[in-house]
Amino acid sequence: MTHPFLFLQWLVEKLKFGYTPEQLADYGYFNHVTYAWATMAILILAGFLASRRLQKHPEGLQNFMEVVLEQIERLIGETMGAKGRAYFPMIATLALFILVSNLIALVPGFMPPTANLNTNAALALSVFVMTHAIGLKEHGLSYIKQFTGPIWWLVPLMLPIEIIGHLARPLSLTLRLFGNMYGHEIVLMIFLSLAPVLVPIPMMLMGILVAFIQAFVFTLLSMIYFAGALEEAH
Amino acid sequence: MIKVDWTILLQAANFFILMGALHLILFRPLGNIMQRRRDEIDGNLQQAGTLEERLNEGLAAYQEKLQQAKIEIASDRKQFRQILTTEAARLLGVANEQAAAELQTIKDRVASEKEQALVELKTQAAPLAARIAQKVVGRAL
């Protein structure tokens, strides 16, 4: 099921930007990329406005952003400990990007980039690569001990289990976020097609909850994976 | 729609570009100012702690001095009371001696005046008795 109206696609089709009719026909396929750019633009603009005139006693957007970043920092401290603070930029970017991506679905004419597998898989694979990079940076080659289990003769059993477990992580991260956001989009589309006036509003309100919960779950799981890589092998 | 393709790389690149941009324009400047504020608060708390410690020390020294002064005052009071008691006893003794001496002087003077009065009475009694007798008998004796 596709969106009845997507603002950016409509804008490109109106202004054309030198695209051929064939290219314009295929443009809809890249909506998840263009809406990811829209999300990036929103976040960069908000970041610029928040840090434009930094004050010792914060007000307005600076105050709001400080509260948001402080909460993320606190969560990192509680989940990953003091070592986790080094990975604050990645965790905070994940949290903000997923949250804003999920929330722009509530604006008519916008779709969430997280309702597409490619976006979520890109984020999940980034977390996967970063997890093992952190493990190797922290422990060197002895990081492999995290996969071999506590007793040497259990290695043939533990190694495949651990490898499957680690490979399942990006899959679960991707599908969880995708399933929730895509499912929400589908339900909203059905409600809009059946009764477009008042019926979709409770679903949209629930969408706010889903947006926050999914952003939190993705971020928290990423932090747990990073914390696991930071820990010593048993 | 449900298909993984090359845009996965584009989205990953978008994510890392966003991370770099947010780090430069948001996380670093805000993190710096938040850290400065934390340092300032920690410094103020430390300063307040030092001041409180000094205040407590001053208060303890004051209490000790006050206690010492109370002990000294009590000792001085005791000493003064002893001196005053001794002085009062001495003055009382002197006064008693003076009073006794004065009493004796008065007694002596009274005794002397009595003796003198008796002598005068004896001197005047004979002519007075002669005159009374003359008046009784009605003629010169």
HADDOCK unambig.tbl for C-alpha pairs under 7 A between the chains (distance, minus, plus):
assign (segid A and resid 33 and name CA) (segid B and resid 11 and name CA) 6.69 0.50 0.50
assign (segid A and resid 40 and name CA) (segid B and resid 18 and name CA) 6.23 0.50 0.50
assign (segid A and resid 44 and name CA) (segid B and resid 22 and name CA) 6.39 0.50 0.50
assign (segid A and resid 47 and name CA) (segid B and resid 22 and name CA) 6.68 0.50 0.50
assign (segid A and resid 47 and name CA) (segid B and resid 25 and name CA) 6.13 0.50 0.50
assign (segid A and resid 47 and name CA) (segid B and resid 26 and name CA) 4.99 0.50 0.50
assign (segid A and resid 48 and name CA) (segid B and resid 25 and name CA) 5.98 0.50 0.50
assign (segid A and resid 48 and name CA) (segid B and resid 26 and name CA) 6.82 0.50 0.50
assign (segid A and resid 51 and name CA) (segid B and resid 25 and name CA) 6.79 0.50 0.50
assign (segid A and resid 51 and name CA) (segid B and resid 26 and name CA) 6.05 0.50 0.50
assign (segid A and resid 51 and name CA) (segid B and resid 29 and name CA) 6.72 0.50 0.50
assign (segid A and resid 51 and name CA) (segid B and resid 30 and name CA) 6.66 0.50 0.50
assign (segid A and resid 66 and name CA) (segid B and resid 30 and name CA) 6.90 0.50 0.50
assign (segid A and resid 89 and name CA) (segid B and resid 19 and name CA) 6.50 0.50 0.50
assign (segid A and resid 89 and name CA) (segid B and resid 23 and name CA) 6.15 0.50 0.50
assign (segid A and resid 89 and name CA) (segid B and resid 27 and name CA) 6.97 0.50 0.50
assign (segid A and resid 90 and name CA) (segid B and resid 19 and name CA) 6.42 0.50 0.50
assign (segid A and resid 93 and name CA) (segid B and resid 19 and name CA) 5.59 0.50 0.50
assign (segid A and resid 116 and name CA) (segid B and resid 2 and name CA) 6.98 0.50 0.50
assign (segid A and resid 117 and name CA) (segid B and resid 2 and name CA) 6.33 0.50 0.50
assign (segid A and resid 117 and name CA) (segid B and resid 3 and name CA) 6.74 0.50 0.50
assign (segid A and resid 117 and name CA) (segid B and resid 4 and name CA) 6.34 0.50 0.50
assign (segid A and resid 118 and name CA) (segid B and resid 4 and name CA) 5.49 0.50 0.50
assign (segid A and resid 118 and name CA) (segid B and resid 5 and name CA) 6.94 0.50 0.50
assign (segid A and resid 118 and name CA) (segid B and resid 7 and name CA) 6.26 0.50 0.50
assign (segid A and resid 118 and name CA) (segid B and resid 8 and name CA) 4.55 0.50 0.50
assign (segid A and resid 119 and name CA) (segid B and resid 8 and name CA) 6.13 0.50 0.50
assign (segid A and resid 119 and name CA) (segid B and resid 11 and name CA) 5.52 0.50 0.50
assign (segid A and resid 121 and name CA) (segid B and resid 8 and name CA) 6.70 0.50 0.50
assign (segid A and resid 122 and name CA) (segid B and resid 8 and name CA) 5.17 0.50 0.50
assign (segid A and resid 122 and name CA) (segid B and resid 9 and name CA) 6.68 0.50 0.50
assign (segid A and resid 122 and name CA) (segid B and resid 11 and name CA) 5.86 0.50 0.50
assign (segid A and resid 122 and name CA) (segid B and resid 12 and name CA) 4.75 0.50 0.50
assign (segid A and resid 123 and name CA) (segid B and resid 12 and name CA) 6.38 0.50 0.50
assign (segid A and resid 126 and name CA) (segid B and resid 12 and name CA) 6.94 0.50 0.50
